[in-house]
Amino acid sequence: MMLRLIKSKFNDLKFRGKLLLSHLIIALIPILLLGTLSFYQSYRAQLKELENEARSSLNQAASILDYKINRYNMLCEFLVLNRELSAVFLKDYGSNYFRMYLDFRDFVDPMIAQTKLMDEDIEDITFYTSGDLLGIRGNILPLEELREQPWYNGEKGRRWIVHDGRVYLLQQLISNLRESNYMVITIHHDSLFADLDRLSDHISVSIEGRDQEPVYQSPMSAPQAARDTTVLREPLQNVDWAIKYTLSHANAYFNALTIFKITFFVIMLSLLITFCLIYIFSTNFTRRIVRLKNKVDKVEQDNLDVVIYSSSKDEIGQLTNGIAKMLGRINSLIKQVYEAEIAKRESEYNQLIAQINPHFLYNTLSFINWRAVKKHDIETSYIIASLAKFYRTTLNKGKTRVRVRDELENIKAYIDLQLIMHDGGFEVEYEVDDDLLGQEIIHFILQPIVENAIKHGFADAAGEDRLLQILVYRTSRGLKLSVRDNGVGMLPEQASRLLLAESGSSGCGVKNVNDRIRLYYGPEYGLDIESGLELGTTVTITVPYEP
């Protein structure tokens, strides 16, 4: 609907307006494409630069975090592999608490204090055991408490765990025969991930664990639309973690938009200059067309003596001179039409006289019929009545279409005359579907076929039991009218040539019927002829079924 309205408005514009608008659109398209391409290329370049910076930052952040984790891993190994510390957790003190006190005073406490002194980001070092050391210090806890921690899953060895804003380094100690011992180093969360919090606003940082479970998420919110982000990942070497950068495209978009604003200003300036030039050229082009239109308007007001001429050789000049020639022909045709009108009046008069002739024929035949009845000449009366009926249905008041019922009346009158002329030399059968009597078909299509069947099919006068059948029925292809005889028949080659008969030759009436049907209804309709020597002939007319 909108497209139709735009087309209607465009058609209502004057030629200069159409020319101006079309040229402006043609100039606007490449300029807008150039601007769009410029913005897209700027956006891609900004995005690529942003991704390169983010990749460099990601590699640097991964190296720093790897270094920190490796330092804590080495510190953990230093504690675990210390012989004195391991010996404390492997000894069987029994009830010798004094010896236990001395070992903690001389080995364990100084080592823990020295470790915390080496790294102030270590909040606490806790040991979990099931041995005799329980209760000797506040950082010696039973193994059951470790199992009750929500972040503990029973894995042995060394594990890094981030839970509820705290970072734990879990390390299994050298075990005794009874059960395992564990050391847990609690590290200050912010110190470990401090470098990840100082990135730009368009980068969201997160750390994923071995099974992609979240380990860390930067305080800034991640970009909302996934289609406007780029994700970069970098695995860490000293722990089963991977740093993920979610890079927002907004910064690249705004940078490209700044460049586009400058490009847009240039586009608008170019359009203004283009519009001025197009206006000047279109005005110059349409001036001669407007002049020609004014002269044509005078012709429209019945002023046929207007002088139209152009010395230009371009298309407008050729159009002007062409209109001048056409105007001359119009003046000539007016004279011819005047003369033709007089001839038309004479033709109508002659046609009126021709219409009187059939009425004269009907009246004359009625008078002869009346005289025959008066003299009790029943046979002559019957012949005249059949002849009158045949001509009446044949002329059909000048109409080209007729109902099947009237076409059958015409052919019955014709067959009655033929039966009289041939002394009843053949039998006639009618098989008609009464539901089809009201269907309309083109007029006078059965008589030439019936005439051909009687004249050629029953040419052998010595024959007996000659039968002519007229059938009217309906199939999936349409309405069928068949004329079937059991006469001498013909070869299939003769039947094919029958539809190609030239005017004046035998069978030209059948060809004319076929041509009329095809012309009126289309090439899929017409006549079909089936015949064989001494097997008779069947001619089937196919027309559309039009309820």
Order of alpha helices (4+ residues) and beta strands (2+ residues): alpha-alpha-alpha-alpha-alpha-beta-beta-alpha-beta-beta-beta-alpha-beta-beta-beta-beta-alpha-alpha-alpha-beta-alpha-beta-beta-alpha-beta-beta-alpha-alpha-beta-beta
